[in-house]
Amino acid sequence: MRALVQRVTYGSVAVNGRLVSEIGHGFVLLLGVTHTDTSAEADWLAAKVAGLRIFDDEAGKMNRSLLDVGGSVLVVSQFTLYGDARKGKRPSFTDAAPPEIAEPLVDYFCQQLRAQGVNVATGVFGATMRVTIHNDGPVTLLLER
C-alpha cells in the first residue's frame, strides 16, 4: 500500500459536480493498493497514519498527531500511485491491484482508521473525482508498506 499524506486545512471530493465529502483540519490521504497487499498492510498503515506526528505543538515543532489535534482524514483511492512511467510516455498501471482486490482493502483501511478513533471521510471508489486540497505547510509524506 502506498499513501500520499497531505496535511491540510481543508479537503473535499466532488463527483459530477456534487460535493461527496469534505473535512477541515487533518489529512487528505491518497491511497494506492497493489496486488500483494493484505489486511496486514492496511493495519500497519492505519496505525501509522493515526499516530503520525506532523502537526505543530505549542513550540512550533511537528510533535502532535492527528488524534492529538482532533483532525480528520479524507481517504481517496488512487490507483495511479502505482503508475510506472519509467519507459515511454504512457504510464503502465499493472502494479495497481484490480478493483475487486483494491476496493475491499480501501474500505478495510478506513475501518481500521475509525477503530483508532479517527474521523474518516471518503471519496467514491472508481469514480472520476475532483479533489480540493488546501495543503498546510505544505507538508506531504509518502508512506509505503
C-alpha positions in Angstrom: 0.0 0.0 0.0 1.1 3.5 -0.8 -0.3 6.6 0.9 0.4 10.1 -0.1 -0.5 12.0 3.1 -1.0 15.8 2.9 -1.6 17.9 5.9 -4.5 20.2 5.1 -6.7 23.0 6.4 -9.5 21.8 4.1 -10.1 18.9 1.7 -13.1 17.9 -0.4 -14.2 15.4 -3.1 -16.9 16.1 -5.7 -18.3 13.7 -8.3 -20.2 15.0 -11.3 -20.3 18.5 -9.7 -21.8 17.2 -6.4 -19.9 17.5 -3.1 -19.5 14.0 -1.7 -17.2 14.5 1.3 -15.3 17.3 3.0 -13.1 17.8 6.0 -11.4 20.6 7.8 -8.1 20.4 9.6 -6.4 17.0 9.1 -5.1 14.9 6.2 -6.1 14.3 2.6 -4.7 10.7 2.0 -4.4 9.4 -1.5 -4.3 5.6 -1.2 -2.9 3.1 -3.7 -3.2 -0.7 -3.4 -1.0 -3.3 -5.2 -1.6 -7.0 -5.9 0.3 -8.3 -2.8 -1.4 -6.0 -0.2 -3.4 -7.6 2.6 -5.1 -6.5 5.8 -1.7 -6.6 7.5 -0.5 -3.7 5.3 -3.8 -1.8 6.0 -3.4 -2.4 9.7 0.1 -1.1 9.8 -0.7 2.0 7.6 -3.8 2.9 9.7 -1.8 2.8 12.9 1.0 4.8 11.3 -1.4 7.5 9.9 -3.3 7.8 13.2 -0.1 8.3 15.2 1.9 10.3 12.6 3.2 13.4 14.4 3.2 16.1 11.8 1.1 18.8 13.5 2.8 21.7 15.4 2.9 21.7 19.1 3.0 24.9 21.2 6.7 25.4 20.4 6.0 25.2 16.6 7.6 21.7 16.3 6.0 18.9 14.4 5.2 16.8 17.5 1.4 16.3 17.5 -0.6 13.5 15.9 -4.0 13.6 14.1 -5.5 12.2 17.3 -3.8 14.9 19.4 -5.3 17.7 17.3 -8.7 16.1 16.7 -8.2 16.1 12.9 -10.0 14.2 10.2 -8.8 12.1 7.2 -10.2 12.3 3.7 -9.3 9.0 2.1 -9.2 9.0 -1.7 -8.5 5.7 -3.6 -5.8 6.4 -6.2 -4.6 3.6 -8.4 -2.3 6.0 -10.2 0.1 5.9 -7.2 1.2 2.6 -8.7 1.8 4.1 -12.2 5.1 3.3 -13.8 6.4 5.9 -16.2 10.0 4.8 -16.5 9.6 3.6 -20.1 7.9 5.5 -22.9 5.5 8.4 -22.5 2.4 6.5 -21.3 2.4 5.1 -17.8 1.7 1.5 -17.0 -0.7 0.6 -14.2 0.0 -3.1 -14.0 1.3 -2.8 -10.4 -2.1 -1.4 -9.2 -4.5 -4.0 -7.8 -7.7 -4.6 -9.7 -10.9 -3.1 -8.2 -12.1 -6.4 -6.7 -8.9 -6.5 -4.6 -8.4 -2.8 -4.0 -11.9 -1.7 -3.0 -12.3 -4.1 0.0 -8.8 -3.2 1.2 -9.5 0.6 0.9 -12.7 0.0 2.9 -10.9 -2.1 5.5 -8.2 0.6 5.8 -10.9 3.2 6.5 -12.5 0.9 9.1 -9.1 0.5 10.8 -8.6 4.3 10.9 -12.0 4.7 12.5 -11.1 2.0 15.1 -8.1 4.1 16.0 -10.5 6.9 16.8 -10.1 9.0 13.6 -12.9 10.7 11.9 -12.8 9.4 8.3 -14.4 10.8 5.1 -14.0 9.1 1.7 -14.2 9.7 -2.0 -16.1 7.3 -4.3 -14.1 4.3 -5.3 -13.7 4.1 -9.1 -15.3 7.5 -9.8 -13.7 10.4 -11.6 -13.4 12.8 -8.7 -12.5 16.5 -8.3 -10.3 16.7 -5.2 -9.7 20.0 -3.5 -6.7 20.1 -1.3 -5.6 23.2 0.8 -2.2 21.9 1.8 -1.0 23.2 5.1 2.7 23.9 5.3 2.9 22.4 2.7 3.5 19.1 4.5 3.4 16.0 2.2 4.7 12.5 3.0 4.8 9.2 1.0 4.2 6.2 3.2 4.6 2.6 1.9 4.5 -0.8 3.4 
